[in-house]
């Protein structure tokens, strides 16, 4: 009985879900032009070097924490 209720609940949830609308990816035509650049046309916004350094720092941090966790946990076969 519980499995039937779960399936019916899932089907009702899917049936009642409304459409999801997002903003258009095209540049705006409002006053001031495209807010994604400083007026010279499409290009990189922000600092890509800083973003790359952040991604690398997160990756190295995850690696270090994983190795520390593996070193500190006891083996199950001993």
C-alpha positions as CSV (number, residue, x, y, z in Angstrom):
1,X,0.0,0.0,0.0
2,X,2.8,2.4,0.8
3,X,4.5,1.9,-2.6
4,X,1.2,2.6,-4.4
5,X,0.8,5.9,-2.4
6,X,4.4,6.9,-3.3
7,X,3.8,6.3,-7.0
8,X,0.4,8.1,-6.9
9,X,2.1,11.0,-5.0
10,X,4.9,11.2,-7.5
11,X,2.5,11.2,-10.4
12,X,0.3,13.9,-8.8
13,X,3.4,16.0,-8.2
14,X,4.5,15.7,-11.8
15,X,1.0,16.5,-13.1
16,X,0.7,19.6,-11.0
17,X,4.1,21.0,-11.7
18,X,3.9,24.2,-13.6
19,X,6.2,25.4,-16.4
20,X,9.5,26.9,-15.5
21,X,10.3,30.2,-17.3
22,X,13.8,31.8,-17.4
23,X,15.1,35.1,-18.7
24,X,16.1,35.3,-22.3
25,X,19.8,35.0,-23.1
26,X,19.6,37.7,-25.7
27,X,21.0,41.1,-24.9
28,X,18.5,43.6,-23.6
29,X,17.4,46.6,-25.7
30,X,16.6,48.8,-22.7
31,X,18.4,52.1,-22.0
32,X,22.0,51.5,-21.3
33,X,22.4,48.5,-23.6
34,X,23.7,45.1,-22.7
35,X,24.4,44.9,-19.0
36,X,26.8,42.0,-19.5
37,X,29.6,44.1,-20.9
38,X,31.0,47.6,-20.6
39,X,29.7,48.9,-23.9
40,X,32.4,47.5,-26.3
41,X,30.4,44.4,-27.2
42,X,30.4,40.8,-26.0
43,X,33.3,39.5,-24.1
44,X,34.5,38.1,-20.8
45,X,32.9,39.6,-17.8
46,X,34.7,39.3,-14.5
47,X,38.2,38.0,-13.8
48,X,38.7,34.6,-15.5
49,X,42.1,34.1,-13.8
50,X,40.6,34.5,-10.4
51,X,37.8,32.1,-11.2
52,X,40.3,29.5,-12.5
53,X,42.4,30.0,-9.3
54,X,39.2,29.5,-7.2
55,X,38.3,26.3,-9.0
56,X,41.9,24.9,-8.6
57,X,41.9,25.8,-4.9
58,X,38.6,24.0,-4.3
59,X,40.0,21.0,-6.2
60,X,43.2,20.9,-4.2
61,X,41.3,21.4,-1.0
62,X,39.0,18.5,-1.8
63,X,42.0,16.3,-2.6
64,X,43.8,17.2,0.6
65,X,40.7,16.6,2.8
66,X,40.1,13.3,1.1
67,X,43.7,12.1,1.7
68,X,43.5,13.3,5.3
69,X,40.2,11.4,5.8
70,X,41.6,8.2,4.3
71,X,44.8,8.5,6.5
72,X,42.8,9.0,9.7
73,X,40.2,6.3,9.2
74,X,41.0,2.8,10.4
75,X,41.2,-0.1,8.0
76,X,38.4,-2.6,8.3
77,X,40.5,-5.7,7.6
78,X,42.9,-5.2,10.6
